[in-house]
């Protein structure tokens, strides 16, 4: 739902301020949270705690551990189609109840779907459900924070994504315009290089994203090493 070219981005201002504070000052080294120290139960436990209303979870552990679940499929097109329907319900048809049904179906499969949490927050807000809206925005911010804490986004220190969609969410929240994209080698891994323009000051910036997790999954599912 959140795309870099969206004119309908309604990100809470506190999220923008959070980004400005955390990026790049609060960074955790990429190797500090290795997948081999996690398993799918880390994701499942975090989801159970969130369902119980406990927001004091390690969102970075949860996000990375989601890549170890049977449901992990970073290149599945169905969630993208559902997010488009979510976007249409919210911004074209003003149908928050229908939007919630789509958001809930997305989150039932992937509880680290930032688009779905953001959409659920917007829908609940429109329905006057203040507590539910606040919850989903808190989860959205926690997941976004966990992405920022993986690195600084430079060629030598790329952000580590679990799903490629996370790249576009961050670009949208930062209100940057995508001008170009290429697959490059950086920091001894494969990265997406995103060439971006900041319309607020006219400047240009490149952000780098480590895509080894989704690429590794694709190779394995295609019978590669």
Backbone as CSV, one residue per row, in Angstrom:
resi,resn,N_x,N_y,N_z,CA_x,CA_y,CA_z,C_x,C_y,C_z
1,UNK,0.821,-1.207,0.000,0.000,0.000,0.000,0.855,1.257,0.000
2,UNK,1.903,1.270,0.772,2.784,2.427,0.781,3.787,2.285,-0.346
3,UNK,3.686,3.117,-1.338,4.603,3.064,-2.468,5.285,4.411,-2.625
4,UNK,6.476,4.379,-3.188,7.267,5.595,-3.301,6.584,6.659,-4.135
5,UNK,5.715,6.256,-5.065,5.072,7.238,-5.924,3.656,7.565,-5.470
6,UNK,3.289,7.138,-4.258,1.931,7.355,-3.781,1.718,8.799,-3.372
7,UNK,0.615,9.388,-3.843,0.241,10.735,-3.414,-0.692,10.676,-2.229
8,UNK,-0.974,9.463,-1.752,-1.949,9.274,-0.685,-1.285,8.883,0.620
9,UNK,0.031,9.016,0.682,0.751,8.628,1.877,0.318,9.485,3.048
10,UNK,-0.171,8.837,4.101,-0.633,9.547,5.283,0.111,9.044,6.507
11,UNK,1.416,8.950,6.400,2.215,8.417,7.487,2.146,9.339,8.698
12,UNK,1.932,8.781,9.916,1.920,9.627,11.096,3.217,10.405,11.225
13,UNK,3.134,11.673,11.606,4.323,12.512,11.693,5.323,11.954,12.683
14,UNK,4.851,11.290,13.751,5.795,10.752,14.724,6.679,9.685,14.094
15,UNK,6.171,8.978,13.065,6.996,8.000,12.371,8.113,8.689,11.603
16,UNK,7.796,9.789,10.936,8.819,10.542,10.218,9.872,11.051,11.190
17,UNK,9.436,11.574,12.328,10.377,12.063,13.329,11.227,10.924,13.875
18,UNK,10.610,9.758,14.064,11.344,8.592,14.528,12.467,8.243,13.566
19,UNK,12.177,8.288,12.277,13.183,7.987,11.268,14.338,8.969,11.327
20,UNK,14.022,10.244,11.472,15.061,11.260,11.494,15.979,11.090,12.695
21,UNK,15.412,10.617,13.801,16.208,10.426,15.008,17.066,9.171,14.911
22,UNK,16.483,8.092,14.386,17.155,6.799,14.429,18.124,6.557,13.285
23,UNK,17.926,7.217,12.157,18.745,6.909,10.986,19.793,7.984,10.792
24,UNK,21.114,7.678,10.835,21.669,6.342,11.043,22.260,6.151,12.432
25,UNK,21.787,6.835,13.449,22.477,6.875,14.730,22.356,5.608,15.550
26,UNK,21.290,4.837,15.380,21.075,3.667,16.227,21.117,2.413,15.382
27,UNK,22.305,1.938,15.096,22.479,0.844,14.147,23.038,-0.380,14.850
28,UNK,22.518,-1.532,14.501,23.033,-2.802,14.974,23.775,-3.461,13.826
29,UNK,24.949,-4.010,14.088,25.731,-4.641,13.029,24.942,-5.759,12.375
30,UNK,25.143,-5.915,11.047,24.367,-6.900,10.296,24.533,-8.304,10.853
31,UNK,25.766,-8.653,11.220,26.004,-10.010,11.677,25.554,-10.278,13.093
32,UNK,25.093,-9.246,13.777,24.764,-9.401,15.190,23.533,-10.262,15.402
33,UNK,22.658,-10.298,14.425,21.437,-11.084,14.549,21.412,-12.110,13.431
34,UNK,22.241,-13.132,13.554,22.341,-14.150,12.508,21.119,-15.052,12.537
35,UNK,20.686,-15.448,11.342,19.516,-16.316,11.258,19.739,-17.650,11.957
36,UNK,20.983,-18.119,11.995,21.208,-19.425,12.606,21.019,-19.403,14.114
37,UNK,20.828,-18.214,14.686,20.529,-18.124,16.116,19.033,-18.051,16.380
38,UNK,18.226,-18.102,15.311,16.774,-17.966,15.425,16.075,-19.192,14.864
39,UNK,14.786,-19.304,15.159,13.944,-20.278,14.471,12.533,-19.725,14.393
40,UNK,11.661,-20.460,13.741,10.310,-19.967,13.484,9.538,-19.679,14.761
41,UNK,9.886,-20.370,15.851,9.152,-20.136,17.099,9.391,-18.738,17.646
42,UNK,10.519,-18.117,17.306,10.758,-16.737,17.733,9.724,-15.804,17.115
43,UNK,9.392,-16.050,15.869,8.337,-15.284,15.203,6.979,-15.592,15.825
44,UNK,6.688,-16.865,16.005,5.378,-17.264,16.530,5.151,-16.735,17.940
45,UNK,6.189,-16.764,18.775,6.057,-16.249,20.140,5.781,-14.751,20.133
46,UNK,6.470,-14.023,19.260,6.258,-12.574,19.178,4.840,-12.257,18.715
47,UNK,4.340,-13.021,17.761,2.972,-12.804,17.275,1.968,-13.042,18.395
48,UNK,2.167,-14.105,19.167,1.257,-14.386,20.281,1.265,-13.245,21.295
49,UNK,2.442,-12.721,21.584,2.534,-11.622,22.548,1.837,-10.377,22.021
50,UNK,2.013,-10.087,20.749,1.346,-8.922,20.170,-0.168,-9.101,20.173
51,UNK,-0.629,-10.284,19.867,-2.071,-10.542,19.902,-2.630,-10.341,21.306
52,UNK,-1.782,-10.568,22.311,-2.198,-10.369,23.699,-2.054,-8.912,24.132
53,UNK,-1.596,-8.060,23.218,-1.465,-6.645,23.520,-0.116,-6.229,24.060
54,UNK,0.855,-7.140,24.061,2.191,-6.849,24.574,3.059,-6.314,23.438
55,UNK,3.335,-5.023,23.477,4.138,-4.396,22.423,5.635,-4.426,22.724
56,UNK,6.012,-4.986,23.859,7.417,-5.022,24.246,8.089,-6.266,23.677
57,UNK,8.065,-6.379,22.355,8.692,-7.511,21.679,9.908,-7.013,20.912
58,UNK,10.797,-7.928,20.575,11.958,-7.596,19.752,11.519,-7.684,18.290
59,UNK,11.228,-6.534,17.708,10.692,-6.529,16.349,11.716,-7.001,15.328
60,UNK,12.994,-6.760,15.599,14.004,-7.220,14.644,14.089,-8.746,14.640
61,UNK,14.088,-9.342,15.823,14.065,-10.800,15.904,12.830,-11.356,15.209
62,UNK,11.688,-10.739,15.457,10.435,-11.187,14.852,10.502,-11.111,13.330
63,UNK,11.031,-10.009,12.820,11.081,-9.810,11.373,12.006,-10.831,10.713
64,UNK,13.193,-11.027,11.286,14.120,-11.991,10.702,13.609,-13.420,10.852
65,UNK,13.025,-13.735,12.001,12.531,-15.098,12.216,11.372,-15.432,11.292
66,UNK,10.668,-14.420,10.802,9.575,-14.691,9.859,10.095,-15.345,8.585
67,UNK,11.378,-15.131,8.281,11.974,-15.740,7.090,12.222,-17.230,7.276
68,UNK,12.032,-17.730,8.484,12.248,-19.148,8.767,10.946,-19.923,8.877
69,UNK,9.827,-19.248,8.638,8.529,-19.919,8.715,8.183,-20.567,7.380
70,UNK,7.273,-21.528,7.430,6.837,-22.192,6.196,6.110,-21.222,5.269
71,UNK,5.532,-20.168,5.842,4.756,-19.218,5.039,5.635,-18.200,4.316
72,UNK,6.936,-18.193,4.604,7.817,-17.186,4.002,7.908,-17.381,2.495
73,UNK,7.471,-16.392,1.757,7.511,-16.433,0.294,7.637,-14.991,-0.198
74,UNK,8.852,-14.449,-0.199,9.025,-13.019,-0.457,8.665,-12.567,-1.861
75,UNK,8.509,-13.502,-2.793,8.174,-13.116,-4.163,6.761,-13.533,-4.563
76,UNK,5.940,-13.910,-3.582,4.549,-14.260,-3.858,3.796,-13.006,-4.301
77,UNK,3.112,-13.084,-5.428,2.415,-11.903,-5.955,1.046,-11.688,-5.318
78,UNK,0.477,-12.710,-4.701,-0.866,-12.572,-4.124,-0.929,-11.488,-3.041
79,UNK,0.030,-11.431,-2.090,-0.033,-10.347,-1.106,0.023,-8.965,-1.741
80,UNK,0.764,-8.807,-2.818,0.826,-7.498,-3.477,-0.529,-7.132,-4.068
81,UNK,-1.208,-8.118,-4.621,-2.546,-7.855,-5.158,-3.519,-7.504,-4.037
82,UNK,-3.385,-8.174,-2.899,-4.236,-7.862,-1.759,-3.952,-6.458,-1.229
83,UNK,-2.681,-6.075,-1.213,-2.346,-4.721,-0.752,-2.950,-3.670,-1.678
84,UNK,-2.999,-3.974,-2.961,-3.629,-3.050,-3.896,-5.112,-2.903,-3.580
85,UNK,-5.764,-4.027,-3.258,-7.178,-3.954,-2.871,-7.350,-3.173,-1.575
86,UNK,-6.434,-3.365,-0.649,-6.466,-2.605,0.604,-6.374,-1.113,0.325
87,UNK,-5.466,-0.754,-0.556,-5.285,0.642,-0.942,-6.559,1.205,-1.578
88,UNK,-7.166,0.422,-2.444,-8.394,0.874,-3.118,-9.533,1.068,-2.121
89,UNK,-9.679,0.129,-1.186,-10.740,0.262,-0.183,-10.554,1.521,0.662
90,UNK,-9.315,1.838,0.981,-9.055,2.981,1.854,-9.143,4.312,1.130
91,UNK,-8.564,4.373,-0.062,-8.348,5.675,-0.691,-9.223,5.954,-1.906
92,UNK,-9.846,4.929,-2.459,-10.738,5.160,-3.595,-12.207,5.002,-3.225
93,UNK,-12.494,4.037,-2.341,-13.889,3.727,-2.042,-14.308,4.141,-0.635
94,UNK,-13.358,4.599,0.180,-13.648,4.972,1.565,-14.442,3.863,2.255
95,UNK,-13.871,2.670,2.228,-14.530,1.491,2.793,-13.621,0.853,3.841
96,UNK,-13.511,1.467,5.020,-12.576,0.955,6.020,-12.906,-0.445,6.516
97,UNK,-14.201,-0.806,6.569,-14.552,-2.160,7.007,-13.996,-3.200,6.040
98,UNK,-14.153,-2.955,4.744,-13.607,-3.873,3.745,-12.084,-3.887,3.802
99,UNK,-11.488,-2.721,4.048,-10.032,-2.647,4.155,-9.527,-3.502,5.308
100,UNK,-10.246,-3.488,6.428,-9.831,-4.288,7.578,-9.863,-5.778,7.274
101,UNK,-10.843,-6.217,6.518,-10.905,-7.627,6.145,-9.668,-8.035,5.356
102,UNK,-9.246,-7.170,4.437,-8.052,-7.466,3.640,-6.807,-7.430,4.519
103,UNK,-6.695,-6.403,5.362,-5.532,-6.290,6.245,-5.427,-7.502,7.162
104,UNK,-6.551,-7.925,7.723,-6.536,-9.087,8.613,-6.113,-10.350,7.877
105,UNK,-6.539,-10.499,6.628,-6.152,-11.689,5.863,-4.655,-11.683,5.568
106,UNK,-4.101,-10.510,5.310,-2.657,-10.399,5.092,-1.887,-10.725,6.366
107,UNK,-2.341,-10.176,7.487,-1.633,-10.371,8.748,-1.762,-11.795,9.267
108,UNK,-2.819,-12.493,8.865,-2.969,-13.889,9.275,-1.858,-14.754,8.698
109,UNK,-1.319,-14.346,7.565,-0.244,-15.091,6.909,1.121,-14.531,7.276
110,UNK,1.214,-13.215,7.391,2.498,-12.551,7.602,2.298,-11.365,8.539
111,UNK,2.606,-11.570,9.821,2.340,-10.523,10.806,3.411,-9.437,10.812
112,UNK,4.415,-9.554,9.976,5.401,-8.479,9.854,5.172,-7.678,8.571
113,UNK,3.985,-7.773,8.008,3.619,-7.006,6.813,3.338,-5.563,7.231
114,UNK,4.285,-4.682,6.974,4.147,-3.291,7.409,3.004,-2.582,6.703
115,UNK,2.821,-2.865,5.427,1.707,-2.274,4.688,0.374,-2.618,5.344
116,UNK,0.221,-3.888,5.731,-1.041,-4.334,6.322,-1.282,-3.676,7.672
117,UNK,-0.241,-3.555,8.486,-0.406,-2.887,9.781,-0.761,-1.413,9.593
118,UNK,-0.090,-0.766,8.650,-0.391,0.641,8.415,-1.824,0.800,7.914
119,UNK,-2.219,-0.044,6.974,-3.580,0.021,6.455,-4.616,-0.259,7.525
120,UNK,-4.333,-1.235,8.398,-5.253,-1.523,9.495,-5.361,-0.331,10.430
121,UNK,-4.231,0.340,10.672,-4.266,1.522,11.521,-5.116,2.630,10.937
122,UNK,-4.960,2.875,9.634,-5.761,3.908,8.971,-7.240,3.545,9.020
123,UNK,-7.558,2.273,8.746,-8.960,1.840,8.746,-9.583,1.984,10.128
124,UNK,-8.882,1.526,11.156,-9.410,1.655,12.517,-9.584,3.128,12.900
125,UNK,-8.645,3.960,12.482,-8.753,5.386,12.788,-10.017,5.978,12.170
126,UNK,-10.299,5.602,10.933,-11.498,6.125,10.267,-12.783,5.615,10.917
127,UNK,-12.693,4.447,11.532,-13.863,3.881,12.198,-14.001,4.359,13.639
128,UNK,-13.067,5.189,14.074,-13.122,5.707,15.435,-12.592,4.756,16.487
129,UNK,-11.836,3.753,16.062,-11.257,2.771,16.994,-9.851,3.239,17.376
130,UNK,-9.767,4.160,18.311,-8.486,4.800,18.616,-7.447,3.810,19.132
131,UNK,-7.836,2.916,20.036,-6.872,1.983,20.617,-6.333,1.017,19.566
132,UNK,-7.218,0.495,18.734,-6.788,-0.442,17.695,-5.884,0.247,16.675
133,UNK,-6.232,1.484,16.310,-5.392,2.230,15.371,-4.007,2.452,15.959
134,UNK,-3.957,2.861,17.228,-2.671,3.115,17.878,-1.827,1.848,17.921
135,UNK,-2.464,0.707,18.178,-1.732,-0.561,18.233,-1.054,-0.855,16.900
136,UNK,-1.803,-0.777,15.818,-1.223,-1.125,14.515,-0.156,-0.123,14.086
137,UNK,-0.330,1.151,14.415,0.717,2.122,14.098,1.973,1.856,14.922
138,UNK,1.808,1.418,16.180,2.962,1.082,17.015,3.730,-0.099,16.419
139,UNK,3.001,-1.117,15.963,3.668,-2.269,15.355,4.372,-1.847,14.070
140,UNK,3.711,-1.034,13.259,4.323,-0.519,12.031,5.635,0.188,12.345
141,UNK,5.618,1.054,13.343,6.819,1.803,13.698,7.905,0.883,14.248
142,UNK,7.505,-0.131,15.036,8.489,-1.070,15.558,9.176,-1.854,14.455
143,UNK,8.411,-2.274,13.461,8.991,-3.008,12.335,9.887,-2.114,11.490
144,UNK,9.458,-0.877,11.278,10.263,0.058,10.503,11.565,0.371,11.229
145,UNK,11.480,0.564,12.529,12.660,0.789,13.356,13.620,-0.387,13.229
146,UNK,13.073,-1.614,13.220,13.931,-2.795,13.137,14.676,-2.856,11.812
147,UNK,14.070,-2.356,10.743,14.755,-2.284,9.451,15.883,-1.261,9.503
148,UNK,15.601,-0.104,10.071,16.618,0.940,10.157,17.809,0.513,10.997
149,UNK,17.570,-0.300,12.002,18.631,-0.689,12.917,19.567,-1.746,12.336
150,UNK,19.286,-2.244,11.145,20.173,-3.244,10.557,21.436,-2.629,9.985
151,UNK,21.406,-1.349,9.623,22.549,-0.750,8.933,22.305,0.740,8.730
152,UNK,23.176,1.353,7.907,23.031,2.774,7.592,22.534,3.010,6.175
153,UNK,22.457,1.954,5.374,21.939,2.095,4.020,22.959,2.517,2.985
154,UNK,24.240,2.498,3.351,25.285,2.852,2.398,25.741,1.609,1.636
155,UNK,26.593,1.819,0.638,27.103,0.702,-0.154,27.891,-0.273,0.707
156,UNK,28.604,0.240,1.697,29.386,-0.617,2.583,28.572,-1.186,3.736
157,UNK,27.389,-0.651,3.957,26.579,-1.042,5.112,25.096,-1.011,4.740
158,UNK,24.670,-1.924,3.855,23.299,-1.875,3.332,22.257,-2.319,4.361
159,UNK,21.060,-1.737,4.247,19.935,-2.205,5.047,19.643,-3.659,4.690
160,UNK,19.313,-4.467,5.684,19.004,-5.877,5.442,17.493,-6.049,5.401
161,UNK,16.971,-6.463,4.249,15.526,-6.642,4.104,15.176,-8.125,4.124
162,UNK,14.002,-8.413,4.661,13.474,-9.770,4.650,12.627,-9.982,3.403
163,UNK,11.973,-8.924,2.986,11.172,-8.912,1.757,11.501,-7.641,0.990
164,UNK,11.532,-7.736,-0.327,11.882,-6.576,-1.146,10.878,-5.445,-0.951
165,UNK,9.629,-5.776,-0.632,8.621,-4.738,-0.406,9.047,-3.754,0.674
166,UNK,9.877,-4.208,1.617,10.317,-3.323,2.694,11.108,-2.133,2.156
167,UNK,11.804,-2.334,1.048,12.564,-1.235,0.451,11.637,-0.080,0.073
168,UNK,10.528,-0.421,-0.560,9.610,0.605,-1.062,8.845,1.280,0.073
169,UNK,8.605,0.532,1.146,7.951,1.134,2.307,8.846,2.207,2.909
170,UNK,10.127,1.890,3.083,11.042,2.874,3.656,11.164,4.096,2.755
171,UNK,11.272,3.878,1.457,11.370,4.999,0.518,10.133,5.881,0.601
172,UNK,8.963,5.262,0.712,7.719,6.025,0.795,7.651,6.840,2.073
173,UNK,8.019,6.221,3.189,7.965,6.927,4.470,8.937,8.102,4.485
174,UNK,10.087,7.929,3.861,11.065,9.016,3.779,10.669,10.077,2.762
175,UNK,9.579,9.820,2.030,9.068,10.755,1.027,10.117,11.065,-0.048
176,UNK,10.781,9.995,-0.487,11.758,10.112,-1.561,11.162,9.580,-2.853
177,UNK,11.665,10.075,-3.971,11.197,9.641,-5.285,12.216,8.690,-5.901
178,UNK,11.729,7.538,-6.367,12.602,6.547,-6.985,12.900,6.949,-8.420
179,UNK,14.184,7.104,-8.731,14.611,7.490,-10.076,15.280,6.342,-10.828
180,UNK,15.772,5.349,-10.116,16.430,4.226,-10.770,16.711,3.116,-9.778
181,UNK,16.867,1.900,-10.297,17.112,0.743,-9.447,17.988,-0.237,-10.197
182,UNK,18.943,-0.856,-9.495,19.807,-1.849,-10.121,20.283,-2.843,-9.072
183,UNK,20.598,-4.050,-9.533,21.144,-5.085,-8.667,22.660,-5.010,-8.743
184,UNK,23.306,-4.844,-7.598,24.753,-4.654,-7.557,25.341,-5.533,-6.458
185,UNK,26.656,-5.672,-6.496,27.379,-6.317,-5.405,27.809,-5.246,-4.415
186,UNK,27.533,-5.476,-3.147,27.993,-4.544,-2.120,28.142,-5.294,-0.811
187,UNK,29.145,-4.925,-0.059,29.390,-5.541,1.251,29.385,-7.069,1.166
188,UNK,29.990,-7.580,0.104,30.131,-9.027,-0.106,28.796,-9.756,-0.235
189,UNK,27.790,-9.084,-0.740,26.497,-9.713,-0.957,25.788,-9.030,-2.113
190,UNK,24.602,-9.520,-2.456,23.809,-8.888,-3.509,22.913,-7.813,-2.898
191,UNK,22.865,-6.680,-3.580,22.112,-5.546,-3.055,21.277,-4.890,-4.147
192,UNK,20.175,-4.322,-3.732,19.434,-3.396,-4.575,19.966,-1.994,-4.317
193,UNK,20.377,-1.348,-5.405,20.775,0.057,-5.310,19.595,0.901,-5.783
194,UNK,19.085,1.740,-4.903,17.943,2.583,-5.220,18.423,4.025,-5.369
195,UNK,18.245,4.561,-6.575,18.635,5.944,-6.853,17.428,6.838,-6.569
196,UNK,17.579,7.738,-5.602,16.443,8.470,-5.057,16.638,9.973,-5.137
197,UNK,15.525,10.661,-5.220,15.517,12.126,-5.259,14.664,12.631,-4.105
198,UNK,15.170,13.650,-3.423,14.439,14.261,-2.317,13.795,15.548,-2.815
199,UNK,12.485,15.558,-3.046,11.841,16.763,-3.577,11.827,17.923,-2.596
200,UNK,12.071,17.646,-1.325,12.030,18.726,-0.337,13.221,19.663,-0.450
201,UNK,14.370,19.131,-0.894,15.551,19.985,-1.016,16.245,19.858,-2.368
202,UNK,15.708,19.007,-3.251,16.289,18.843,-4.577,17.506,17.955,-4.619
203,UNK,17.869,17.344,-3.498,19.060,16.508,-3.457,18.809,15.089,-3.929
204,UNK,19.890,14.395,-4.253,19.826,12.999,-4.676,20.601,12.135,-3.690
205,UNK,20.154,10.912,-3.519,20.809,9.995,-2.592,20.609,8.572,-3.088
206,UNK,21.590,7.730,-2.861,21.472,6.307,-3.151,21.334,5.552,-1.835
207,UNK,20.383,4.634,-1.776,20.262,3.731,-0.644,20.497,2.312,-1.136
208,UNK,21.165,1.513,-0.295,21.504,0.140,-0.646,20.811,-0.818,0.313
209,UNK,20.265,-1.904,-0.260,19.517,-2.892,0.508,20.070,-4.283,0.241
210,UNK,20.485,-4.966,1.289,20.960,-6.344,1.211,19.756,-7.253,0.959
211,UNK,19.731,-7.901,-0.203,18.595,-8.756,-0.576,18.967,-10.237,-0.530
212,UNK,19.978,-10.580,0.262,20.438,-11.969,0.289,19.382,-12.923,0.841
213,UNK,18.535,-12.474,1.766,17.499,-13.360,2.304,16.453,-13.718,1.247
214,UNK,15.803,-12.743,0.613,14.836,-13.128,-0.421,15.478,-13.826,-1.614
215,UNK,16.687,-13.411,-2.008,17.356,-14.070,-3.125,17.718,-15.512,-2.773
216,UNK,18.177,-15.715,-1.535,18.512,-17.066,-1.107,17.303,-17.978,-1.132
217,UNK,16.164,-17.453,-0.708,14.926,-18.242,-0.744,14.556,-18.592,-2.181
218,UNK,14.696,-17.630,-3.081,14.363,-17.877,-4.482,15.264,-18.958,-5.074
219,UNK,16.557,-18.902,-4.765,17.474,-19.921,-5.283,17.098,-21.309,-4.765
220,UNK,16.761,-21.379,-3.473,16.410,-22.685,-2.897,15.131,-23.244,-3.511
221,UNK,14.136,-22.395,-3.707,12.867,-22.879,-4.255,12.995,-23.258,-5.726
222,UNK,14.010,-22.705,-6.400,14.228,-23.044,-7.806,15.206,-24.201,-7.954
223,UNK,15.611,-24.780,-6.813,16.482,-25.945,-6.860,17.947,-25.608,-6.878
224,UNK,18.273,-24.318,-6.631,19.673,-23.933,-6.597,20.270,-24.170,-5.232
225,UNK,21.467,-23.714,-5.060,22.192,-23.919,-3.802,21.864,-22.794,-2.847
